[in-house]
Amino acid sequence: TRQENQTSLTQFILLGFGTLPKLQPLLFLLFLVIYLVTMAGNLLIVVLVVADWHLHTPMYFFLGNLSCLEICYSSSILPRLLAGLLMGDRTISVDGCITQFFFSGFFVATECYLLAVMSYDRYLAICKPLHYATRMCGDFCLQLAAGSWINGILAVTIIVSLMSQLTFCGPDEIDHFFCEATQLINHFCKDMYHLDLVINIVTALLTLPPFVLTVTSYVCIISTVLRIPSTTGRQKAFSTCSSHLTVVTIFYGILMVVYLLPKSNMLRDLDKVFSICYTFLTPLANPLIYSLRNTEVKGALRKLVRKCAGFSRIQGCAHTL
C-alpha cells in the first residue's frame, strides 16, 4: 500500500516511444500521415453523407456519426503525441492527463454504443424488412444517436468523478503514449483495488450491453442470410452489412486483446503495439472499409468529384472571359 504522506504529483512524463530515440523522426512522420489521412477520410465520409441525398438514410446517418466520432477520438490522442515527438517534451500536467483520459474514454465508450446501434439497424433491414421503414424513422434515429453519445459520456464521467477525489503520487512516469485508465490507477496514493473494481463494474455495466446487442444482431443476421435460397440473394443481403461487420470485428478484436492481455513487463511493449492498432489504425481503417466496400459511397464520391471538376472548369472559363 502506498503511503499517504507521499508528495502529490503535478505532472506526468509520458514515456511513449522514448526508448527509441533514433526512430523519433520516422515515428513523427508516420503518425502525422496517419492523422492527416484519418481526418481527411472521415471528413470526406461526413461531407458525402450530408451532400448526397441518396445517403440520407438511417445507415448513413449513423455512419456520419461514426466518422465524426473517429475525428474527435484521433484528435484527443494524436496531436499531443505528435507534439511530444517533434519537440521532445513528453511532460503532461495531471489535469491535462485526466482531460485526455476523459475524452478518449468518452469516445471509445460512445463507439461501443454507436456500433451496437448500427448493428441493430442492419438487423432490422435484413431480418425485419417490412418493419424497417416504420421503426427506423427520423426521430428514432436521432434518439439512438443521441443516446449513444449520452451513454458514452455518462460512463466516463462516473469513472473520472471517482478519480478526481483521489491524489496522484510517484512515480511520475507513465509507460504509455497517452493517459490510459490502467496506467493512471497505478499512480494513486492509496491501494486502488476498490477503485479498480468499481471501474471494472461500471465499464462492464455500460459496455457489455452494446457488445451483447451487437453480437446478437449479427447472429440473427447471419442466420437469416444463410436461409436465403439463392446465392445472389445471400450475397446481396450480406453485402449490406459486410463493411460494418468488418469494422466491428476489428474494433472489438483489438480492444479485447489490449484489455484482456496480462499486464506483465514482458508484454508491456506488445500492449503498446495493440494500443496503436485501436487508437490509430481503427479510425484510419473505418473510412477506407466503408468507401472501398460500399457501392453507394463510391457512387456518391464519383458524383462529388465530377461536381468539383465541373465547378473548376466553370471557374476557369470565367477567369478566361
C-alpha positions, 0 to 999 in steps of 0.5 A: 500500500502506498503511503499517504504522506507521499508528495502529490504529483503535478505532472506526468512524463509520458514515456511513449516511444522514448526508448527509441530515440533514433526512430523519433523522426520516422515515428513523427512522420508516420503518425502525422500521415496517419492523422492527416489521412484519418481526418481527411477520410472521415471528413470526406465520409461526413461531407458525402453523407450530408451532400448526397441525398441518396445517403440520407438514410438511417445507415448513413446517418449513423455512419456520419456519426461514426466518422465524426466520432473517429475525428474527435477520438484521433484528435484527443490522442494524436496531436499531443503525441505528435507534439511530444515527438517533434519537440521532445517534451513528453511532460503532461500536467495531471489535469491535462492527463485526466482531460485526455483520459476523459475524452478518449474514454468518452469516445471509445465508450460512445463507439461501443454504443454507436456500433451496437446501434448500427448493428441493430439497424442492419438487423432490422433491414435484413431480418425485419424488412417490412418493419424497417421503414416504420421503426427506423424513422427520423426521430428514432434515429436521432434518439439512438444517436443521441443516446449513444453519445449520452451513454458514452459520456455518462460512463466516463464521467462516473469513472473520472468523478471517482478519480478526481477525489483521489491524489496522484503520487510517484512515480511520475512516469507513465509507460504509455503514449497517452493517459490510459485508465490502467496506467493512471490507477497505478499512480494513486496514493492509496491501494486502488483495488476498490477503485479498480473494481468499481471501474471494472463494474461500471465499464462492464455495466455500460459496455457489455450491453452494446457488445451483447446487442451487437453480437446478437444482431449479427447472429440473427443476421447471419442466420437469416442470410444463410436461409436465403435460397439463392446465392445472389440473394445471400450475397446481396443481403450480406453485402449490406452489412459486410463493411460494418461487420468488418469494422466491428470485428476489428474494433472489438478484436483489438480492444479485447486483446489490449484489455484482456492481455496480462499486464506483465513487463514482458508484454508491456511493449506488445500492449503498446503495439495493440494500443496503436492498432485501436487508437490509430489504425481503427479510425484510419481503417473505418473510412477506407472499409466503408468507401472501398466496400460500399457501392453507394459511397463510391457512387456518391464520391464519383458524383462529388468529384465530377461536381468539383471538376465541373465547378473548376472548369466553370471557374476557369472559363470565367477567369478566361472571359 
